[in-house]
Amino acid sequence: GGFRTRVSSTLELLDANGRSVWRQEFAPVEDRSNEPRRDFFLSHRFRLPADLKPGLYSVRLTLRDELANRTTSSGIALNVR
């Protein structure tokens, strides 16, 4: 019984032209609970490439609900100096 959540995630760095210049995939995380989840928290550690050139980038996080086969993504701007 209970409820199960299984989420995988991918982090990408996109250049000013929207091309992916770096990508890291994280293994799925599974959680079980007795009650339906109203929130879910993931924490990942990562390092950007040491040879990353200065410029404007976008960091995009994509989450995949492995059980419902649905994805969502969001991004933020990043200025590398």
N, C-alpha and C positions, 0 to 999 in steps of 0.2 A: 504494500500500500504506500501511501504518501505521494509526494510530488517530486518530480525530477527535472532539473535544469541542466542543459549541456550547451556550453557556448565556446566557440573558437573565435580567434581574433587575428587580424593582420594589420600591421602598421606600415605605412608607406610614406616615403618622402618624394614629393613631386617638384620638379623644377618650375620656373616661371612659365614654361610652355605647356605645363600639365603632363610632362613625361615622367614616369616613375624612374628615379635614380637610385633608390634603395628600398628594400622591402624586408620585413621580418614577420614570419608567421609564428604564432604561439600555439602550443598544443591545446586541445579542448580541455575545458575545466568542467567537471561535473559536480553537481550539488543535489542533495536530497533533503527534503524537509517534510514535516508532518502537516504543515499548513501551506497554502499557496504563497509564493513570494510576492512581495510588493516592491522589493528592490533587490538589486544584485550588484556586488562589487567585485571588480577585477583589478589587480595591480600587476603591472609588468615592468621589468627592468630591461633597458636596452641602451646601446651606445650607437651614436651616429658614426658614419665612417670618418676616420681621421683625415682623409684626403678630400673632404668635402669643400668645394670651392665657395668663396663668399658669394652671397646673392640672396634673392628672395625665393623662398620655397613654401610649400604647403605640406603640412603633416596630416595625413588622412588615416583615421582608424575605422576599420570595418569589423563589425561584429556579426557572427553567424549563429543563429539559433539552430543547432544541429538537429533538434527533434522536430521543429516545425518547418525546417528547410527554408528559412527566411533570413535576409541580411539587411543591415542598415549601416550607413557610414556617415561620418562627419569629419570636418577638417578645420584646422586653424593655420594662420599664417606664421611663418618663421623666417626671420632675417638673420642670416649667418654672416658675421663680420670677420 
